[in-house]
Every structure is written in structure tokens, then in C-alpha cells.
Amino acid sequence: MESKPNTPHQGGTKAFKSSSYKEQALSINGSIANLEKAIRYHARFGATRTSREERKILPKCVGQLEGLVKRLRLDL
């Protein structure tokens, strides 16, 4: 997936690239918190809509996050 750091976020108020270091950090923290909520909802929703169990859906999502962390560590 291509990264587009200069696209507007927060309802189009400011481009991420134009934000200060602190604003970027706050945005990243907020995105992580929202991602956690979305993953938890996805697992609950998937469990009610499919025959899969929530405890079997979460590990796949965690694996995707681990892949992200691994890619980020490669840049260190």
C-alpha cells in the first residue's frame, strides 16, 4: 500500500506532512487507538456474521500488525 503523507486528514483540516512533530505524534497515537477499536469490532462483527470465532479472527489481525512492526523495524 502506497503511503501518502501529504493527504488531508482530520476531516480535511490539515495535511499530515504539514503538521508539527507533536501534531503528527498525536495523530499517530489517535490512529493506533482507532485501529485497536476497529480490530476489536471487526472480530466481534465477524464472529456474529460468520461461523468463525472471535478468538480465531484476532490472531490474523495481530499477525498483520506484527508484519507492520517488522517492516518498520527494518527501517531502523
N, C-alpha and C positions, 0 to 999 in steps of 0.2 A: 504494500500500500504506500503510495507516494505521500510524503509529508508536505503540507502547505502551511508553513508557519506565519504567513502574512495574510491569511484569510480572516475576515471579521469573526469575532466570537462575542459571547455575552449579548446576544441579540443585535449584533452588528455595531456595537458601540465603539470598538477599538480593535485593530489588528494585533494579534499576539506579538508579532515581531516589533511593533511599535510600543509595546508595553514596557514598563520598567522591570528590572530584575525582580523586585519584590512582587509586582503585579503578576509577572509570569509564574513565580513560585506559588502565589495564592491560587492562580488559575489551575495550575497542575494539581495542587492539593484538592481543589474542588472537583476536578475531573476524576481523580482517583476515588474520592468519596462517592461520586455519582456512579462510577463504574462498578464499585462494590455493590451498591444498591441495585443496579441494573442486572448484575450477575445473579444476585440472590433472587430477584424477581423472576428472571429467566428460568432458573432452576425450579422454582415453585410453579410457575406457569407451565413449564414443560412437563412437570410431574402430573399436573391436572389434565393436560391435553393429550398426553401420550401414555403409553404403558410403562415408560421409564420412571425410575425413582429419582427423587431429588438428589440423593446421595451418589447416584451414578452420573448425574449431569454435572455436578460441581467439579469433579476431578478433571473433566475435559476443559472447562473454563480455566481452572487453575493451571493446567498444562499450557494453555495459550498465554497466560500471564508469565509463567516460567520461561517460555520462549522469548517473550518481550524482554524480561530481565537479562536473559542470556545475551540477546543482541545488544542491549545497552552496555553490558559489561565488556563486550568485545571492543567497544569504542574507548575503553579506559586505557 
